Amino acid sequence: MRIKKFIKSWPYGIYYLTGQKKNFRPVSLTLEITHRCNLRCRMCLFYGQEKEISGRFFSEELPLSIWERLIDEVRPWRIAINITGGEPFLRTDLIELVGYIKNKGLVCSINTNGLLAFPEKLEQLMKLGLDRLTFSIDGPAAVHDRIRGERG
């Protein structure tokens, strides 16, 4: 289903919530570009509480070209794009994806655990104009490390 067709199907839910007969558009879109992760956080949908999910789930990621088509489709709405995962820095094409989003004039942010956000990658992202970089921090070092399953 194309994104525009999907959005046009929303007004009934919006009407129920707001009492207005108006077609609202989304203001942000979160792209979960990978399910791979370098941590094993307790609260994680994929790994938490002793869960391991199949390798097939991790190996079947959408290629950059599909993400680019999606960006092209939502661009007219001037939507903010949030990139997350798993751990987005495990994707070798993360820099290219951010560059594509920024070249389209859209706001772009990344959520990361920070362990793979090496200075050279951060420098590249800043040069591209990344708008926001969010790091997951769960508390003091000992608490954070216990929850995330690794020091850092």
Residue, then its C-alpha position, 0 to 999 in steps of 0.5 A: m500500500r502506498i504511503k499516501k493511500f494509507i494516510k488518507s485512510w486515517p481521518y476516521g481515527i483522527y475524527y474520533l480523537t479530535g471531533q474535527k473532520k480534517n485529514f491530518r498528516p504525520v509530522s514525523l516518521t521513524l525508520e527502523i533500518t535494522h534489527r541487528c544490535n551490538l547489545r543485549c538490553r533487558m527491555c529489548l523486544f528482540y533480545g531482552q529477557e533471554k530471548e534470541i530471535s532468528g538469524r533470518f530476521f536480522s539478515e533481511e534488511l531493506p536496501l538503501s534504494i527502498w528507504e530512498r523511495l520512501i523518503d521521496e514519497v513523504r518528502p512533500w509533507r516536510i516530515a521529520i525522519n528519525i532513524t533507529g534500529g537495533e543499532p543504526f550504526l551497524r548499517t554500512d550505508l547509514i551515512e548515505l541514508v542520512g545524506y539522502i534525507k538531508n539532500k531532500g531538505l528534511v530534518c533527520s535524527i538518529n537514536t543510538n546506544g553510542l558504542l559504535a558512533f566513532p568520531e569519524k562517523l560523527e564528523q561525517l554526520m555533522k558535515l551532512g547536517l544531522d539535526r539530532l543524535t540521541f544516545s541511550i543512557d539508563g542511569p549511573a554506569a553500573v545501572h546502565d551496564r547491567i541493563r544494557g548487558e555490556r560496559g559502556 
